[in-house]
Amino acid sequence: MKLTAVAKVKNRLGLHIRPATAIVKMLQGFRSSVYFTLREQTINAKSIMSLLVLSAQKNSRISIVVEGEDAEVVMEKLLKGFETEFGE
């Protein structure tokens, strides 16, 4: 299954080390592939270095693609995470 969505970065400092770490930890144990795209750059969202290189600032709109057998659960968790600023 392949799902796509767009999420807005609400964190005051963007996707810095704390929310990036929360994303990587959240995705551990899931089998689906997860990709974020911002400004023509697509990265593997399971890589903390890739998330930091993305340099997503506050109010950035990130396209999310999740593909795999557990895609629905992964997408739900990610969208909730963006909505709640990954606990910040």
C-alpha positions, 0 to 999 in steps of 0.5 A: 500500500502507498499513501501520500499526505502533506504535513505542516511543520509547526515546531518553532525551530523547525525539524531540528534534532529533537523532533528529528530524533522523535521521527526516527524513533517513531519509525523504528520497528515499522517495515514501510518505507517513508520519504519526505520531500521539501523543495525538490529534495526527497529524503529517507525519513528513517535517517536522522542525518537526512532529516537534518539536511532537509532543513525544514523550517517552521511552516514548511509543508512536507510531502510524505510518502509511506509505502508498505504493509503497515503504511496506514499506521505509520502515516497516522502516527506521522500526521499526529506527530506533526500536529502535536509538534512531536511532543515539544 
